[in-house]
Amino acid sequence: MRVVEAAGALLRVRDVGHGRTLVFVADPPVTVEAYSEVISRLAGRHRVVVL
């Protein structure tokens, strides 16, 4: 996980895998960590970005 600053906000981002990119935007109360299983299932075939 890394932290990216954008327009004065700090975003927590996970960027895993290779291939076509899938982007998920976590909406509270769901956190980036809640996507761990989704990431593990997809990262072998896709680049998965969660922020």
C-alpha distance matrix in Angstrom:
0.0 3.8 6.9 9.8 13.4 15.8 19.3 18.8 16.0 12.4 10.1 6.6 5.6 4.8 7.5 9.4 13.2 16.2 19.1 19.7 16.9 16.3 14.6 14.2 14.2 13.7 16.9 17.4 18.1 15.8 12.2 9.0 9.4 12.9 12.1 11.2 14.9 15.2 12.4 14.1 17.4 16.8 14.6 17.8 19.6 17.3 14.3 12.2 10.3 9.5 9.5
3.8 0.0 3.8 6.5 10.1 12.8 16.4 15.9 13.5 9.9 8.2 5.8 5.4 6.6 8.6 11.4 15.0 17.4 20.2 20.6 17.6 17.4 15.4 15.3 14.8 14.8 17.7 18.2 19.4 17.6 14.0 11.1 12.3 15.7 15.0 14.7 18.3 18.2 15.3 17.4 20.5 19.4 17.1 20.3 21.7 19.0 15.6 13.9 11.3 10.7 9.7
6.9 3.8 0.0 3.8 6.7 9.7 13.1 12.2 9.9 6.3 5.4 4.6 6.1 8.9 11.1 14.4 18.0 20.2 22.6 22.5 19.2 18.8 16.1 15.8 14.4 14.3 16.7 17.0 18.5 17.3 13.9 11.7 13.7 16.9 16.5 16.9 20.6 20.2 17.8 20.3 23.2 22.0 20.0 23.3 24.4 21.4 17.9 16.0 12.8 11.7 9.5
9.8 6.5 3.8 0.0 3.8 6.4 10.0 9.9 8.2 5.7 5.1 6.5 7.1 10.4 11.7 15.3 18.6 20.2 22.1 21.6 18.3 18.2 15.4 15.6 14.1 14.8 17.0 17.9 19.9 18.8 15.8 13.6 16.2 19.0 18.2 19.1 22.6 21.6 19.2 22.0 24.6 22.8 20.9 24.3 24.8 21.5 17.9 16.2 12.7 12.1 9.6
13.4 10.1 6.7 3.8 0.0 3.8 6.8 6.3 5.6 4.6 6.2 9.0 10.4 13.9 15.2 19.0 22.2 23.5 25.2 24.4 21.0 20.8 17.7 17.8 15.6 16.4 17.9 18.6 20.8 20.3 17.6 16.1 18.9 21.5 21.0 22.3 25.8 24.7 22.6 25.6 28.0 26.1 24.4 27.8 28.1 24.7 21.1 19.4 15.8 14.9 11.8
15.8 12.8 9.7 6.4 3.8 0.0 3.8 5.4 5.3 6.4 7.2 10.7 11.7 15.2 16.2 20.0 22.9 23.9 25.0 23.7 20.2 20.0 16.7 16.9 14.6 16.0 17.1 18.3 20.8 20.5 18.3 17.0 20.3 22.3 21.6 23.4 26.6 25.1 23.2 26.5 28.5 26.4 25.0 28.5 28.3 24.7 21.2 19.5 15.8 15.0 11.8
19.3 16.4 13.1 10.0 6.8 3.8 0.0 3.8 5.6 8.5 10.1 13.8 15.1 18.8 19.9 23.7 26.5 27.4 28.2 26.7 23.2 22.8 19.4 19.4 16.7 18.0 18.4 19.4 22.1 22.2 20.5 19.7 23.1 24.9 24.5 26.6 29.7 28.1 26.5 29.9 31.8 29.6 28.5 32.0 31.6 27.9 24.6 22.8 19.1 18.1 14.7
18.8 15.9 12.2 9.9 6.3 5.4 3.8 0.0 3.8 6.8 9.7 13.3 15.4 19.2 20.8 24.6 27.8 29.1 30.3 29.0 25.4 24.8 21.4 20.9 18.0 18.5 18.7 19.0 21.4 21.9 20.0 19.6 22.6 24.7 24.8 26.6 30.0 28.8 27.3 30.5 32.7 30.9 29.7 33.2 33.3 29.7 26.2 24.3 20.5 19.0 15.4
16.0 13.5 9.9 8.2 5.6 5.3 5.6 3.8 0.0 3.8 6.4 9.9 12.4 16.2 18.3 22.0 25.3 26.9 28.3 27.0 23.3 22.3 18.7 17.8 14.8 14.9 15.2 15.4 17.7 18.2 16.2 15.9 19.0 21.0 21.2 23.1 26.5 25.4 24.0 27.3 29.4 27.9 26.8 30.5 30.7 27.2 23.9 21.5 17.8 15.9 12.2
12.4 9.9 6.3 5.7 4.6 6.4 8.5 6.8 3.8 0.0 3.8 6.7 9.6 13.3 15.6 19.2 22.7 24.7 26.4 25.5 21.9 20.9 17.6 16.6 14.0 13.8 14.8 14.8 16.8 16.8 14.1 13.4 16.1 18.6 18.8 20.3 23.8 23.1 21.4 24.4 26.9 25.6 24.3 27.9 28.5 25.2 21.8 19.4 15.7 13.8 10.3
10.1 8.2 5.4 5.1 6.2 7.2 10.1 9.7 6.4 3.8 0.0 3.8 6.2 9.9 12.3 15.9 19.4 21.4 23.0 22.1 18.4 17.3 13.9 12.9 10.5 10.6 12.2 12.9 15.0 14.2 11.5 10.2 13.2 15.5 15.3 17.0 20.4 19.4 17.8 20.9 23.3 21.9 20.7 24.4 24.9 21.5 18.3 15.7 12.0 10.0 6.5
6.6 5.8 4.6 6.5 9.0 10.7 13.8 13.3 9.9 6.7 3.8 0.0 3.8 7.1 10.2 13.4 17.1 19.6 21.6 21.1 17.5 16.3 13.3 12.1 10.4 9.9 12.2 12.7 14.2 12.8 9.4 7.4 10.0 12.7 12.6 13.7 17.3 16.8 15.0 17.8 20.4 19.4 18.1 21.8 22.7 19.7 16.6 13.8 10.5 8.3 5.7
5.6 5.4 6.1 7.1 10.4 11.7 15.1 15.4 12.4 9.6 6.2 3.8 0.0 3.8 6.4 9.8 13.4 15.8 17.8 17.4 13.9 13.0 10.5 10.0 9.5 9.9 13.1 14.4 15.9 13.7 10.6 7.5 10.0 12.6 11.3 12.2 15.5 14.6 12.3 15.2 17.7 16.3 14.7 18.4 19.1 16.1 12.8 10.3 7.0 5.7 4.5
4.8 6.6 8.9 10.4 13.9 15.2 18.8 19.2 16.2 13.3 9.9 7.1 3.8 0.0 3.8 6.4 10.1 13.0 15.3 15.4 12.4 11.6 10.0 9.9 10.6 11.0 14.6 16.1 17.2 14.3 11.2 7.5 8.9 11.4 9.5 9.5 12.7 11.9 9.1 11.7 14.4 13.1 11.2 14.8 15.9 13.2 10.2 7.7 5.6 5.2 6.6
7.5 8.6 11.1 11.7 15.2 16.2 19.9 20.8 18.3 15.6 12.3 10.2 6.4 3.8 0.0 3.8 7.1 9.4 11.9 12.3 9.5 9.8 9.1 10.4 12.1 13.4 17.1 19.1 20.4 17.3 14.6 10.8 12.2 14.3 11.5 11.3 13.8 12.5 9.2 11.6 13.8 11.8 9.3 12.6 13.4 10.5 7.0 5.7 4.4 6.6 8.7
9.4 11.4 14.4 15.3 19.0 20.0 23.7 24.6 22.0 19.2 15.9 13.4 9.8 6.4 3.8 0.0 3.8 7.1 10.1 11.4 9.6 10.0 10.7 12.0 14.4 15.5 19.3 21.3 22.2 18.8 16.3 12.5 13.0 14.7 11.6 10.5 12.2 11.1 7.4 8.8 11.1 9.2 6.1 9.0 10.4 8.2 5.6 5.3 6.5 8.9 11.8
13.2 15.0 18.0 18.6 22.2 22.9 26.5 27.8 25.3 22.7 19.4 17.1 13.4 10.1 7.1 3.8 0.0 3.8 7.0 9.2 8.7 10.0 11.9 13.9 16.8 18.3 22.1 24.3 25.2 21.7 19.5 15.8 16.1 17.3 13.9 12.7 13.5 12.0 8.6 9.1 10.5 8.0 4.5 6.2 7.2 5.7 4.2 6.1 8.8 11.7 14.9
16.2 17.4 20.2 20.2 23.5 23.9 27.4 29.1 26.9 24.7 21.4 19.6 15.8 13.0 9.4 7.1 3.8 0.0 3.8 6.8 7.6 10.1 12.7 15.4 18.5 20.6 24.2 26.8 28.0 24.5 22.5 18.9 19.6 20.6 17.0 16.2 16.6 14.7 11.6 12.3 12.8 9.7 6.9 7.3 6.6 5.1 4.3 7.9 10.5 14.0 17.0
19.1 20.2 22.6 22.1 25.2 25.0 28.2 30.3 28.3 26.4 23.0 21.6 17.8 15.3 11.9 10.1 7.0 3.8 0.0 3.8 6.3 9.2 12.4 15.5 18.8 21.3 24.7 27.7 29.0 25.5 24.0 20.6 21.7 22.1 18.4 18.1 18.2 15.6 13.2 14.2 13.7 10.2 8.7 8.7 6.2 4.5 5.3 8.9 11.6 15.2 18.2
19.7 20.6 22.5 21.6 24.4 23.7 26.7 29.0 27.0 25.5 22.1 21.1 17.4 15.4 12.3 11.4 9.2 6.8 3.8 0.0 3.8 6.7 10.0 13.4 16.7 19.5 22.7 26.0 27.4 24.1 23.0 19.8 21.4 21.5 17.7 18.3 18.3 15.2 13.4 15.2 14.3 10.5 10.0 10.9 7.9 5.1 5.8 8.4 10.7 14.1 16.9
16.9 17.6 19.2 18.3 21.0 20.2 23.2 25.4 23.3 21.9 18.4 17.5 13.9 12.4 9.5 9.6 8.7 7.6 6.3 3.8 0.0 3.8 6.5 10.0 13.1 16.0 19.2 22.5 24.1 20.9 19.7 16.6 18.5 18.7 15.1 16.1 16.7 13.5 11.6 14.2 13.9 10.2 9.6 11.7 9.6 5.9 4.5 5.8 7.2 10.6 13.2
16.3 17.4 18.8 18.2 20.8 20.0 22.8 24.8 22.3 20.9 17.3 16.3 13.0 11.6 9.8 10.0 10.0 10.1 9.2 6.7 3.8 0.0 3.8 6.7 10.2 13.0 16.1 19.4 20.9 17.6 16.8 14.1 16.1 15.8 12.3 13.9 14.3 10.8 9.7 12.8 12.3 8.9 9.5 12.2 10.4 6.9 6.2 4.9 6.2 8.4 11.4
14.6 15.4 16.1 15.4 17.7 16.7 19.4 21.4 18.7 17.6 13.9 13.3 10.5 10.0 9.1 10.7 11.9 12.7 12.4 10.0 6.5 3.8 0.0 3.8 6.7 9.8 12.8 16.2 18.0 15.0 14.2 11.7 14.4 14.2 11.2 13.5 14.6 11.4 10.5 14.1 14.2 11.4 11.7 15.0 13.8 10.3 8.5 6.0 4.8 5.8 8.0
14.2 15.3 15.8 15.6 17.8 16.9 19.4 20.9 17.8 16.6 12.9 12.1 10.0 9.9 10.4 12.0 13.9 15.4 15.5 13.4 10.0 6.7 3.8 0.0 3.8 6.3 9.3 12.6 14.3 11.3 10.9 9.0 11.8 11.2 8.6 11.6 12.9 10.0 9.9 13.7 14.0 12.0 12.9 16.4 15.8 12.6 11.1 7.8 6.2 4.7 6.6
14.2 14.8 14.4 14.1 15.6 14.6 16.7 18.0 14.8 14.0 10.5 10.4 9.5 10.6 12.1 14.4 16.8 18.5 18.8 16.7 13.1 10.2 6.7 3.8 0.0 3.8 6.3 9.7 11.9 9.6 9.3 8.2 11.8 11.4 9.9 13.2 15.1 12.8 12.8 16.5 17.2 15.6 16.2 19.9 19.4 16.2 14.3 11.0 8.4 5.7 5.1
13.7 14.8 14.3 14.8 16.4 16.0 18.0 18.5 14.9 13.8 10.6 9.9 9.9 11.0 13.4 15.5 18.3 20.6 21.3 19.5 16.0 13.0 9.8 6.3 3.8 0.0 3.8 6.5 8.3 5.9 5.8 5.9 9.3 8.6 8.4 11.8 13.9 12.4 12.8 16.3 17.4 16.5 17.3 21.0 21.1 18.2 16.4 12.8 10.5 6.9 5.9
16.9 17.7 16.7 17.0 17.9 17.1 18.4 18.7 15.2 14.8 12.2 12.2 13.1 14.6 17.1 19.3 22.1 24.2 24.7 22.7 19.2 16.1 12.8 9.3 6.3 3.8 0.0 3.8 6.2 5.6 7.1 8.9 11.8 10.7 11.3 14.9 16.7 15.3 16.3 19.6 20.5 19.8 20.9 24.5 24.5 21.7 20.0 16.4 14.1 10.6 9.1
17.4 18.2 17.0 17.9 18.6 18.3 19.4 19.0 15.4 14.8 12.9 12.7 14.4 16.1 19.1 21.3 24.3 26.8 27.7 26.0 22.5 19.4 16.2 12.6 9.7 6.5 3.8 0.0 2.9 4.6 6.3 9.4 11.6 10.7 12.5 15.7 17.7 17.1 18.1 21.1 22.3 22.2 23.1 26.7 27.2 24.5 22.8 19.1 16.7 13.0 11.2
18.1 19.4 18.5 19.9 20.8 20.8 22.1 21.4 17.7 16.8 15.0 14.2 15.9 17.2 20.4 22.2 25.2 28.0 29.0 27.4 24.1 20.9 18.0 14.3 11.9 8.3 6.2 2.9 0.0 3.8 6.2 9.9 11.1 9.8 12.4 15.3 17.1 17.0 18.3 21.0 22.2 22.6 23.6 27.2 27.9 25.5 24.0 20.2 18.2 14.5 13.1
15.8 17.6 17.3 18.8 20.3 20.5 22.2 21.9 18.2 16.8 14.2 12.8 13.7 14.3 17.3 18.8 21.7 24.5 25.5 24.1 20.9 17.6 15.0 11.3 9.6 5.9 5.6 4.6 3.8 0.0 3.8 7.0 8.2 6.3 8.6 11.7 13.4 13.2 14.6 17.2 18.4 18.8 19.9 23.4 24.1 21.9 20.6 16.7 15.1 11.4 10.9
12.2 14.0 13.9 15.8 17.6 18.3 20.5 20.0 16.2 14.1 11.5 9.4 10.6 11.2 14.6 16.3 19.5 22.5 24.0 23.0 19.7 16.8 14.2 10.9 9.3 5.8 7.1 6.3 6.2 3.8 0.0 3.8 5.3 5.4 7.5 9.9 12.6 12.7 13.1 15.7 17.6 17.8 18.2 21.8 22.9 20.6 18.8 15.1 13.1 9.4 8.7
9.0 11.1 11.7 13.6 16.1 17.0 19.7 19.6 15.9 13.4 10.2 7.4 7.5 7.5 10.8 12.5 15.8 18.9 20.6 19.8 16.6 14.1 11.7 9.0 8.2 5.9 8.9 9.4 9.9 7.0 3.8 0.0 3.8 5.4 5.7 7.7 10.9 10.7 10.2 13.0 15.2 15.1 15.0 18.6 19.8 17.4 15.3 11.7 9.8 6.3 6.3
9.4 12.3 13.7 16.2 18.9 20.3 23.1 22.6 19.0 16.1 13.2 10.0 10.0 8.9 12.2 13.0 16.1 19.6 21.7 21.4 18.5 16.1 14.4 11.8 11.8 9.3 11.8 11.6 11.1 8.2 5.3 3.8 0.0 3.8 5.3 5.6 8.9 10.1 9.7 11.6 14.2 14.9 14.8 18.2 19.9 18.1 16.5 13.1 12.0 9.1 9.9
12.9 15.7 16.9 19.0 21.5 22.3 24.9 24.7 21.0 18.6 15.5 12.7 12.6 11.4 14.3 14.7 17.3 20.6 22.1 21.5 18.7 15.8 14.2 11.2 11.4 8.6 10.7 10.7 9.8 6.3 5.4 5.4 3.8 0.0 3.8 5.6 7.5 8.4 9.6 11.5 13.2 14.3 15.1 18.3 19.8 18.2 17.2 13.6 13.0 10.0 11.2
12.1 15.0 16.5 18.2 21.0 21.6 24.5 24.8 21.2 18.8 15.3 12.6 11.3 9.5 11.5 11.6 13.9 17.0 18.4 17.7 15.1 12.3 11.2 8.6 9.9 8.4 11.3 12.5 12.4 8.6 7.5 5.7 5.3 3.8 0.0 3.8 5.6 5.2 6.0 8.6 10.1 10.6 11.5 14.9 16.1 14.4 13.5 10.0 10.0 7.6 9.9
11.2 14.7 16.9 19.1 22.3 23.4 26.6 26.6 23.1 20.3 17.0 13.7 12.2 9.5 11.3 10.5 12.7 16.2 18.1 18.3 16.1 13.9 13.5 11.6 13.2 11.8 14.9 15.7 15.3 11.7 9.9 7.7 5.6 5.6 3.8 0.0 3.8 5.5 5.1 6.2 8.7 10.1 10.3 13.2 15.3 14.2 13.5 10.5 11.1 9.6 12.2
14.9 18.3 20.6 22.6 25.8 26.6 29.7 30.0 26.5 23.8 20.4 17.3 15.5 12.7 13.8 12.2 13.5 16.6 18.2 18.3 16.7 14.3 14.6 12.9 15.1 13.9 16.7 17.7 17.1 13.4 12.6 10.9 8.9 7.5 5.6 3.8 0.0 3.8 5.3 5.1 6.2 8.7 10.0 12.3 14.2 13.9 14.2 11.5 13.1 12.0 15.0
15.2 18.2 20.2 21.6 24.7 25.1 28.1 28.8 25.4 23.1 19.4 16.8 14.6 11.9 12.5 11.1 12.0 14.7 15.6 15.2 13.5 10.8 11.4 10.0 12.8 12.4 15.3 17.1 17.0 13.2 12.7 10.7 10.1 8.4 5.2 5.5 3.8 0.0 3.8 5.5 5.3 6.2 8.4 11.1 12.0 11.2 11.7 8.9 10.8 10.1 13.4
12.4 15.3 17.8 19.2 22.6 23.2 26.5 27.3 24.0 21.4 17.8 15.0 12.3 9.1 9.2 7.4 8.6 11.6 13.2 13.4 11.6 9.7 10.5 9.9 12.8 12.8 16.3 18.1 18.3 14.6 13.1 10.2 9.7 9.6 6.0 5.1 5.3 3.8 0.0 3.8 5.5 5.3 5.6 8.9 10.3 9.1 8.9 6.3 8.4 8.6 12.1
14.1 17.4 20.3 22.0 25.6 26.5 29.9 30.5 27.3 24.4 20.9 17.8 15.2 11.7 11.6 8.8 9.1 12.3 14.2 15.2 14.2 12.8 14.1 13.7 16.5 16.3 19.6 21.1 21.0 17.2 15.7 13.0 11.6 11.5 8.6 6.2 5.1 5.5 3.8 0.0 3.8 5.7 5.6 7.5 10.1 10.3 10.8 9.2 11.8 12.2 15.7
17.4 20.5 23.2 24.6 28.0 28.5 31.8 32.7 29.4 26.9 23.3 20.4 17.7 14.4 13.8 11.1 10.5 12.8 13.7 14.3 13.9 12.3 14.2 14.0 17.2 17.4 20.5 22.3 22.2 18.4 17.6 15.2 14.2 13.2 10.1 8.7 6.2 5.3 5.5 3.8 0.0 3.8 6.1 7.0 8.6 9.5 11.2 10.0 13.1 13.7 17.4
16.8 19.4 22.0 22.8 26.1 26.4 29.6 30.9 27.9 25.6 21.9 19.4 16.3 13.1 11.8 9.2 8.0 9.7 10.2 10.5 10.2 8.9 11.4 12.0 15.6 16.5 19.8 22.2 22.6 18.8 17.8 15.1 14.9 14.3 10.6 10.1 8.7 6.2 5.3 5.7 3.8 0.0 3.8 5.6 5.8 5.8 7.8 7.1 10.6 12.1 15.9
14.6 17.1 20.0 20.9 24.4 25.0 28.5 29.7 26.8 24.3 20.7 18.1 14.7 11.2 9.3 6.1 4.5 6.9 8.7 10.0 9.6 9.5 11.7 12.9 16.2 17.3 20.9 23.1 23.6 19.9 18.2 15.0 14.8 15.1 11.5 10.3 10.0 8.4 5.6 5.6 6.1 3.8 0.0 3.8 5.4 5.0 5.8 6.0 9.6 11.7 15.3
17.8 20.3 23.3 24.3 27.8 28.5 32.0 33.2 30.5 27.9 24.4 21.8 18.4 14.8 12.6 9.0 6.2 7.3 8.7 10.9 11.7 12.2 15.0 16.4 19.9 21.0 24.5 26.7 27.2 23.4 21.8 18.6 18.2 18.3 14.9 13.2 12.3 11.1 8.9 7.5 7.0 5.6 3.8 0.0 3.8 6.0 8.1 9.5 13.2 15.4 19.1
19.6 21.7 24.4 24.8 28.1 28.3 31.6 33.3 30.7 28.5 24.9 22.7 19.1 15.9 13.4 10.4 7.2 6.6 6.2 7.9 9.6 10.4 13.8 15.8 19.4 21.1 24.5 27.2 27.9 24.1 22.9 19.8 19.9 19.8 16.1 15.3 14.2 12.0 10.3 10.1 8.6 5.8 5.4 3.8 0.0 3.8 7.2 9.2 13.0 15.7 19.3
17.3 19.0 21.4 21.5 24.7 24.7 27.9 29.7 27.2 25.2 21.5 19.7 16.1 13.2 10.5 8.2 5.7 5.1 4.5 5.1 5.9 6.9 10.3 12.6 16.2 18.2 21.7 24.5 25.5 21.9 20.6 17.4 18.1 18.2 14.4 14.2 13.9 11.2 9.1 10.3 9.5 5.8 5.0 6.0 3.8 0.0 3.8 6.0 9.6 12.5 16.0
14.3 15.6 17.9 17.9 21.1 21.2 24.6 26.2 23.9 21.8 18.3 16.6 12.8 10.2 7.0 5.6 4.2 4.3 5.3 5.8 4.5 6.2 8.5 11.1 14.3 16.4 20.0 22.8 24.0 20.6 18.8 15.3 16.5 17.2 13.5 13.5 14.2 11.7 8.9 10.8 11.2 7.8 5.8 8.1 7.2 3.8 0.0 3.8 6.6 10.1 13.3
12.2 13.9 16.0 16.2 19.4 19.5 22.8 24.3 21.5 19.4 15.7 13.8 10.3 7.7 5.7 5.3 6.1 7.9 8.9 8.4 5.8 4.9 6.0 7.8 11.0 12.8 16.4 19.1 20.2 16.7 15.1 11.7 13.1 13.6 10.0 10.5 11.5 8.9 6.3 9.2 10.0 7.1 6.0 9.5 9.2 6.0 3.8 0.0 3.8 6.6 10.1
10.3 11.3 12.8 12.7 15.8 15.8 19.1 20.5 17.8 15.7 12.0 10.5 7.0 5.6 4.4 6.5 8.8 10.5 11.6 10.7 7.2 6.2 4.8 6.2 8.4 10.5 14.1 16.7 18.2 15.1 13.1 9.8 12.0 13.0 10.0 11.1 13.1 10.8 8.4 11.8 13.1 10.6 9.6 13.2 13.0 9.6 6.6 3.8 0.0 3.8 6.7
9.5 10.7 11.7 12.1 14.9 15.0 18.1 19.0 15.9 13.8 10.0 8.3 5.7 5.2 6.6 8.9 11.7 14.0 15.2 14.1 10.6 8.4 5.8 4.7 5.7 6.9 10.6 13.0 14.5 11.4 9.4 6.3 9.1 10.0 7.6 9.6 12.0 10.1 8.6 12.2 13.7 12.1 11.7 15.4 15.7 12.5 10.1 6.6 3.8 0.0 3.8
9.5 9.7 9.5 9.6 11.8 11.8 14.7 15.4 12.2 10.3 6.5 5.7 4.5 6.6 8.7 11.8 14.9 17.0 18.2 16.9 13.2 11.4 8.0 6.6 5.1 5.9 9.1 11.2 13.1 10.9 8.7 6.3 9.9 11.2 9.9 12.2 15.0 13.4 12.1 15.7 17.4 15.9 15.3 19.1 19.3 16.0 13.3 10.1 6.7 3.8 0.0
